[in-house]
Amino acid sequence: MKQVEKDGLLLWEVCHGGTVRHFREDWRARWYYESCIRLYRSRLTGKQG
């Protein structure tokens, strides 16, 4: 997760599994990032949640 400039705007960039998403709000970027981390960990451990 990092802040980048795109089309003259400062956006948050989140990369996960080859997908790149951009968000204007930091809380949305953080929520998406944390959701990706939870998904990754659940796949490693085989647990849901």
Backbone torsions as a table, in degrees:
resi	resn	phi	psi	omega
1	MET	NA	125.9	179.6
2	LYS	-151.8	161.8	178.8
3	GLN	-95.5	131.7	-178.2
4	VAL	-133.3	161.3	174.7
5	GLU	-103.6	127.4	-179.2
6	LYS	-140.0	124.5	-179.0
7	ASP	55.2	35.9	178.1
8	GLY	80.6	3.6	179.4
9	LEU	-112.9	145.9	172.2
10	LEU	-86.4	120.1	-178.3
11	LEU	-125.8	159.8	173.2
12	TRP	-95.3	130.6	-179.5
13	GLU	-110.4	128.5	177.9
14	VAL	-122.6	123.9	178.8
15	CYS	-111.7	132.1	178.1
16	HIS	-155.6	124.9	175.9
17	GLY	58.1	34.7	179.4
18	GLY	85.0	-1.4	178.8
19	THR	-102.7	136.3	177.4
20	VAL	-117.4	125.5	177.6
21	ARG	-122.3	146.5	179.1
22	HIS	-118.7	140.1	-178.9
23	PHE	-133.1	143.6	175.1
24	ARG	-79.3	-39.1	-176.9
25	GLU	-94.9	136.7	-179.8
26	ASP	-65.9	-34.1	-178.3
27	TRP	-67.5	-33.9	176.9
28	ARG	-68.5	-41.9	179.1
29	ALA	-63.5	-43.6	180.0
30	ARG	-64.6	-41.4	179.1
31	TRP	-61.2	-46.2	179.7
32	TYR	-62.9	-44.7	179.7
33	TYR	-59.9	-48.3	-179.4
34	GLU	-65.3	-34.7	176.3
35	SER	-64.4	-40.7	178.0
36	CYS	-64.5	-40.8	178.8
37	ILE	-64.0	-43.9	178.6
38	ARG	-61.4	-42.2	178.8
39	LEU	-62.6	-45.3	179.5
40	TYR	-60.4	-46.4	-179.5
41	ARG	-65.5	-38.1	-179.8
42	SER	-66.7	-33.1	177.4
43	ARG	-71.8	-33.0	178.0
44	LEU	-69.2	-42.5	-175.1
45	THR	-92.7	-14.9	-178.2
46	GLY	79.5	10.9	-179.4
47	LYS	-104.5	146.7	174.9
48	GLN	-95.0	150.8	174.7
49	GLY	117.1	NA	NA
